[in-house]
């Protein structure tokens, strides 16, 4: 919570059925319109591979050092 309150971390959603009283501006997952997508293990593996490649390129361009 201290990281969220300080602005160092941004909360995207809470997983509870109602908004958290300490974070009234953070929506629930349902409110955020996040939809589950059906896939196969192979489909998931392909998606993960593509995401890793995409974000690896973005990190290199931005000179992000782990």
N, C-alpha and C positions, 0 to 999 in steps of 0.2 A: 504494500500500500504506500509506503513512503516514496518509492520510485514513481508511482503513478501521480501522487500528489505533487511531487517536485517537477514533473514534466519530463523526467528522464526515460520514462516508459509510458507508452500509450496503450490503454486498454481498449480493445476493439469490441468486445462483447463479454457478457457473463453467461455462464451455462445454467444458471438457476431459472426457474419459471417466472420469477419476478425480478425487477431491477434491484440491485444492491443499494441499500439505504446510504451507504458511504460513497457510492458512485452513481448518483442519480442521473447523470448525463450519459452513462454507458448503457447501450441497449442490451437486451437479451439476444441470444443467438437467433431466436425466432423472429424478433423484431428486425434484426439486421438483414433478413431475407436470404440467409445462407441456406442453400439447397444441397442435399446429399445427392451424389451421383453414383449410379450403379456402374460397376466395372468388373473386370476380371483381374486376377493377379498379374497377368501379362500387361493389361492395360494400365494398371497402377504402376508397374515397374517402368513402363515407357514414359508415363507422365512424370514420375520422380526423376528419371534420367534427363528429360527435357528441362525440368525446373532447375536441376543442379547445374546443367550447362548454361541456362539463361542467367542464373544468379551469379555463377562463377564469372561469366563475361562482364556482368554489371559491376561486380566487386573489383575486377581488374581495371576497368575503365575509371572507376571512382577512386582507385588507389587505396582500397580498403585493405588494411593489414589485420589478419586475425590475431 
